[in-house]
Amino acid sequence: MSDSQINALLAHYRLHNRNAITHVIRSAVSLGIIAALAEGQKTVGQLAEQLELQIDPLSLLMKVLVETELVEQYGDDFALSTVARLIPRELRDFGDFHWSHLGDFIRSGVNLSNDDAIPATDSDFLANSAANEWLATPAALDAAQVLDFGGSRKSLRVLEIGSGSAVFGVTLIHRDPESRLVLLDDEAGLKAAQKTVESVGVEDRVDLVPGNYLNPELGDDLFDMVLMAGILHRHSMETCQALFATAHRLLKPSSEMVVVDIFPGQEKGEINYRIAELEIRLRSSAGQLHDPASIQHEMIMHGFDQIRYAHLPAAPYFWGLILAIRD
């Protein structure tokens, strides 16, 4: 065989195996294998008895699962890997529910949030989850380092708009014991934020303010920094413009606005960025990824200058940080 034929054959097997592994993982989730192993390690026989499965085909499935990053084998026992144990329960289906509707979306152009057949609780891309905290922690640590919190920036009063789990804001003030944080979000978002705040132990320096972050009622209260982390991609540019106007109103003159969001440009994160872009369009009618140049232009139009941008080089390599000064 020629080199090109051999390369084509190897490429075929790589694609074939990727597809097979996808179905193996999907089956392990839907059959309850992953949930059962989350209770503790088990033999094939124990799994078969507990889940009412056939031992022979289950044994074959488990051999493939061991070749993934989900399951490890110790003698006759199988257990979740360290990686699998770190993945929050809410994410252990790897978004299979949503991706199963991808073909329908491509065919009709109707995303899940506009599909009347999909329950709102299953399709709401904007819903906050404690799982977001685990996913965003590396980027939050990078953001705190880039901003030099506790060093050149300290003793600040920070407002995080649309905080969700608040991992970014909490990470910032955790580095500087003199800074305080106000979290603005709806009740669901603040419920997730409360867990983060308590887990880090900064309750005495955090205020939770329930409300609509798209139209906040904070009066004339002014802040040293306004943070928007992971919310711009949930909204259209028109809504982002309104958020910038709100930030300008709530900041003291010459104070800073910080935007952390999903942006392109990191080679290692290209596939992660493209998949995130597709998922956002699949699950949300309003959400979209924005180019950092467009965001910076809108900031200028809303009274910000001295704008700087930095990639956050943490996995999944698609987060970026924009820093601007209120005029």
C-alpha positions as CSV (number, residue, x, y, z in Angstrom):
1,M,0.0,0.0,0.0
2,S,1.1,3.5,-0.7
3,D,1.8,6.0,2.2
4,S,-1.4,7.9,1.3
5,Q,-3.4,4.7,1.4
6,I,-2.0,3.8,4.8
7,N,-2.7,7.3,6.1
8,A,-6.2,7.1,4.9
9,L,-6.7,3.7,6.6
10,L,-5.3,5.0,9.9
11,A,-7.5,8.1,9.6
12,H,-10.5,5.9,9.0
13,Y,-9.8,3.9,12.2
14,R,-9.3,7.1,14.2
15,L,-12.7,8.4,13.1
16,H,-14.3,5.0,13.6
17,N,-12.9,4.7,17.1
18,R,-13.9,8.2,18.1
19,N,-17.5,7.5,17.1
20,A,-17.5,4.1,18.8
21,I,-16.1,5.6,22.1
22,T,-18.8,8.3,21.9
23,H,-21.5,5.6,21.8
24,V,-19.8,3.5,24.5
25,I,-19.7,6.5,26.9
26,R,-23.3,7.4,26.0
27,S,-24.4,3.8,26.8
28,A,-22.5,3.8,30.0
29,V,-24.3,6.9,31.1
30,S,-27.8,5.9,30.0
31,L,-27.5,2.3,31.4
32,G,-26.5,3.8,34.8
33,I,-23.0,2.4,34.9
34,I,-21.3,5.7,35.6
35,A,-23.8,6.5,38.4
36,A,-23.3,3.0,39.9
37,L,-19.6,3.4,39.9
38,A,-20.0,6.8,41.5
39,E,-21.3,4.8,44.6
40,G,-18.0,2.8,44.7
41,Q,-16.0,0.3,42.7
42,K,-17.7,-2.8,41.5
43,T,-17.1,-6.0,39.5
44,V,-18.8,-6.7,36.2
45,G,-21.0,-9.2,38.0
46,Q,-22.1,-6.7,40.6
47,L,-22.8,-4.1,37.9
48,A,-24.8,-6.6,35.9
49,E,-26.9,-7.6,38.9
50,Q,-27.5,-4.1,40.1
51,L,-28.4,-2.7,36.7
52,E,-30.0,-5.9,35.3
53,L,-27.5,-6.2,32.4
54,Q,-26.0,-9.1,30.6
55,I,-22.5,-10.0,31.8
56,D,-20.9,-10.9,28.5
57,P,-21.7,-7.8,26.5
58,L,-21.2,-5.6,29.6
59,S,-17.7,-7.1,30.0
60,L,-16.9,-6.0,26.4
61,L,-18.2,-2.5,27.1
62,M,-16.2,-2.2,30.3
63,K,-13.0,-3.1,28.5
64,V,-13.5,-0.2,26.1
65,L,-14.5,2.2,29.0
66,V,-11.1,1.4,30.6
67,E,-9.4,2.8,27.4
68,T,-11.2,6.1,27.9
69,E,-10.5,8.6,30.7
70,L,-13.7,7.6,32.7
71,V,-13.0,4.2,34.2
72,E,-10.1,2.4,35.7
73,Q,-9.7,-1.3,36.5
74,Y,-8.1,-2.8,39.7
75,G,-8.1,-6.6,39.4
76,D,-11.7,-7.6,38.9
77,D,-13.0,-4.2,40.2
78,F,-13.9,-1.2,38.1
79,A,-13.9,2.4,39.5
80,L,-14.4,5.9,38.2
81,S,-11.1,7.6,37.3
82,T,-9.8,10.6,39.1
83,V,-11.0,12.8,36.2
84,A,-14.5,11.2,36.3
85,R,-14.8,11.8,40.0
86,L,-14.0,15.4,39.6
87,I,-16.7,15.9,37.0
88,P,-19.9,17.3,38.7
89,R,-22.9,14.9,38.5
90,E,-24.8,17.4,36.3
91,L,-22.1,17.2,33.6
92,R,-21.6,13.4,33.5
93,D,-23.9,13.1,30.5
94,F,-21.5,15.4,28.6
95,G,-24.5,17.4,27.3
96,D,-25.9,14.3,25.5
97,F,-29.5,15.6,25.8
98,H,-28.7,18.8,23.9
99,W,-26.4,17.3,21.3
100,S,-29.0,14.6,20.5
101,H,-31.1,17.5,19.0
102,L,-28.3,18.8,16.8
103,G,-29.6,17.3,13.6
104,D,-33.1,18.8,14.2
105,F,-31.5,22.2,14.7
106,I,-29.4,22.0,11.5
107,R,-32.5,20.8,9.6
108,S,-35.0,23.4,10.9
109,G,-32.9,26.2,12.3
110,V,-35.0,26.1,15.5
111,N,-32.8,26.0,18.6
112,L,-33.8,24.3,21.8
113,S,-34.9,27.5,23.6
114,N,-37.5,28.0,20.8
115,D,-38.6,24.4,20.5
116,D,-42.0,24.0,22.2
117,A,-41.5,20.3,22.5
118,I,-38.5,20.8,24.8
119,P,-39.2,21.6,28.5
120,A,-37.8,24.9,29.5
121,T,-35.9,23.4,32.4
122,D,-34.0,21.1,29.9
123,S,-33.3,23.7,27.3
124,D,-32.4,26.9,29.2
125,F,-28.8,27.6,28.3
126,L,-28.8,30.6,30.7
127,A,-29.6,28.6,33.8
128,N,-26.9,28.7,36.4
129,S,-25.4,25.6,37.8
130,A,-22.8,24.8,40.4
131,A,-21.1,22.8,37.6
132,N,-20.0,26.1,36.1
133,E,-17.8,26.7,39.1
134,W,-15.7,23.7,38.4
135,L,-15.3,24.5,34.7
136,A,-14.4,28.1,35.3
137,T,-11.9,27.8,38.2
138,P,-8.7,27.7,36.1
139,A,-9.7,30.8,34.1
140,A,-10.7,32.6,37.3
141,L,-7.3,31.9,38.8
142,D,-5.6,33.3,35.7
143,A,-7.8,36.4,35.8
144,A,-6.8,37.1,39.4
145,Q,-3.2,36.8,38.4
146,V,-3.5,39.0,35.3
147,L,-5.2,41.7,37.4
148,D,-2.7,41.3,40.2
149,F,-5.3,41.3,42.9
150,G,-3.8,41.7,46.3
151,G,-0.8,43.4,44.7
152,S,-1.3,46.5,42.5
153,R,-5.1,46.1,43.0
154,K,-6.3,46.0,46.6
155,S,-9.0,47.3,48.9
156,L,-11.5,47.5,46.1
157,R,-15.3,47.4,46.2
158,V,-16.2,45.1,43.3
159,L,-19.6,44.5,41.7
160,E,-20.1,41.3,39.7
161,I,-23.0,41.6,37.3
162,G,-24.8,38.4,36.5
163,S,-22.6,36.5,38.9
164,G,-24.0,33.0,38.5
165,S,-21.7,30.8,40.7
166,A,-19.5,33.9,41.2
167,V,-16.3,31.9,40.9
168,F,-14.5,34.9,39.2
169,G,-15.5,37.5,41.7
170,V,-14.9,35.3,44.7
171,T,-11.5,34.3,43.4
172,L,-10.5,37.9,43.1
173,I,-11.4,39.0,46.6
174,H,-10.0,35.8,48.0
175,R,-6.6,37.0,46.9
176,D,-7.1,40.3,48.7
177,P,-8.6,40.2,52.2
178,E,-9.2,44.0,52.0
179,S,-11.6,43.9,49.0
180,R,-15.3,43.4,49.2
181,L,-17.7,42.0,46.6
182,V,-21.4,42.7,45.7
183,L,-23.1,39.9,43.6
184,L,-26.0,40.9,41.5
185,D,-28.2,38.1,39.9
186,D,-31.5,36.4,40.1
187,E,-32.4,34.0,42.9
188,A,-31.1,30.9,41.0
189,G,-27.8,32.6,40.3
190,L,-27.3,33.8,43.9
191,K,-28.2,30.3,45.2
192,A,-25.2,29.0,43.2
193,A,-23.1,32.0,44.3
194,Q,-23.9,31.3,48.0
195,K,-22.3,27.9,47.7
196,T,-19.1,29.3,46.2
197,V,-18.9,32.0,48.8
198,E,-19.3,29.6,51.7
199,S,-16.9,27.1,50.2
200,V,-14.1,29.7,50.0
201,G,-15.0,31.3,53.4
202,V,-15.5,34.9,52.4
203,E,-19.1,35.4,53.6
204,D,-18.2,38.4,55.7
205,R,-17.0,40.3,52.6
206,V,-19.7,39.4,50.1
207,D,-23.2,41.0,49.7
208,L,-25.8,39.2,47.6
209,V,-28.3,41.4,45.8
210,P,-31.2,39.7,44.1
211,G,-32.5,41.4,40.9
212,N,-32.5,41.6,37.2
213,Y,-28.9,42.3,36.2
214,L,-30.1,43.6,32.8
215,N,-31.9,46.4,34.6
216,P,-30.3,46.7,38.1
217,E,-31.8,49.0,40.7
218,L,-28.7,50.0,42.8
219,G,-29.4,53.7,43.1
220,D,-26.4,55.9,43.2
221,D,-24.1,53.2,44.7
222,L,-20.7,53.4,42.9
223,F,-18.0,50.8,42.7
224,D,-14.2,50.6,42.2
225,M,-14.6,47.8,39.7
226,V,-17.4,46.2,37.7
227,L,-16.9,42.6,36.6
228,M,-18.8,40.8,33.9
229,A,-17.6,37.2,33.7
230,G,-19.1,34.7,31.3
231,I,-22.3,36.7,30.6
232,L,-21.7,38.5,27.3
233,H,-21.9,35.3,25.2
234,R,-25.4,34.8,26.7
235,H,-26.7,37.9,24.9
236,S,-26.9,39.8,21.7
237,M,-24.7,42.8,21.1
238,E,-27.6,45.1,21.7
239,T,-28.0,43.7,25.2
240,C,-24.2,43.9,25.7
241,Q,-24.4,47.6,24.9
242,A,-27.0,48.1,27.6
243,L,-24.7,46.2,30.1
244,F,-21.8,48.5,29.2
245,A,-24.0,51.6,29.8
246,T,-25.0,50.1,33.2
247,A,-21.4,49.5,34.1
248,H,-20.4,53.0,33.2
249,R,-23.2,54.4,35.4
250,L,-22.2,52.2,38.4
251,L,-18.5,52.9,38.3
252,K,-16.6,55.7,40.0
253,P,-14.8,58.0,37.5
254,S,-11.4,56.5,36.4
255,S,-12.4,53.1,37.8
256,E,-12.2,49.8,35.9
257,M,-14.5,47.5,34.1
258,V,-13.4,43.9,33.6
259,V,-15.0,41.6,31.0
260,V,-14.1,37.8,31.0
261,D,-15.7,35.8,28.3
262,I,-15.2,33.2,25.5
263,F,-13.0,34.7,22.8
264,P,-11.1,33.2,19.8
265,G,-7.4,33.3,19.3
266,Q,-5.8,30.5,21.3
267,E,-4.6,27.7,19.0
268,K,-4.8,25.0,21.7
269,G,-8.5,26.0,22.3
270,E,-9.7,26.2,18.7
271,I,-11.8,23.0,18.8
272,N,-13.2,23.9,22.2
273,Y,-14.1,27.4,21.0
274,R,-15.8,26.1,17.8
275,I,-17.8,23.5,19.8
276,A,-18.8,26.1,22.3
277,E,-20.0,28.4,19.5
278,L,-22.1,25.6,18.0
279,E,-23.6,24.6,21.4
280,I,-24.5,28.2,22.2
281,R,-26.4,28.5,19.0
282,L,-28.0,25.1,19.5
283,R,-29.3,26.0,23.0
284,S,-29.9,29.7,23.0
285,S,-31.8,32.1,20.8
286,A,-30.1,35.2,22.1
287,G,-26.6,33.9,22.9
288,Q,-23.7,34.4,20.6
289,L,-19.9,34.6,20.7
290,H,-18.5,38.1,20.2
291,D,-15.2,39.1,18.7
292,P,-13.0,41.0,21.2
293,A,-12.5,43.9,18.7
294,S,-16.2,44.4,18.5
295,I,-16.5,44.4,22.3
296,Q,-13.7,46.9,22.6
297,H,-15.4,49.2,20.0
298,E,-18.6,49.2,22.0
299,M,-16.8,49.9,25.2
300,I,-15.3,53.0,23.6
301,M,-18.7,54.1,22.4
302,H,-20.0,53.8,26.0
303,G,-17.4,55.9,27.6
304,F,-14.4,53.6,28.3
305,D,-10.8,54.0,27.2
306,Q,-7.3,52.6,27.8
307,I,-8.7,49.2,26.8
308,R,-6.4,46.2,27.0
309,Y,-7.0,42.5,26.1
310,A,-5.3,39.3,27.3
311,H,-5.9,35.6,26.7
312,L,-6.3,33.6,29.8
313,P,-4.0,30.6,29.1
314,A,-5.9,28.0,31.2
315,A,-7.9,25.1,30.0
316,P,-10.1,25.0,27.9
317,Y,-8.0,27.8,26.3
318,F,-10.9,30.0,25.1
319,W,-11.3,32.6,27.9
320,G,-10.0,36.1,27.5
321,L,-10.0,39.2,29.6
322,I,-10.7,42.8,28.6
323,L,-9.8,45.6,31.0
324,A,-11.1,49.2,30.4
325,I,-11.1,52.5,32.3
326,R,-14.3,54.5,32.8
327,D,-13.7,58.1,31.6
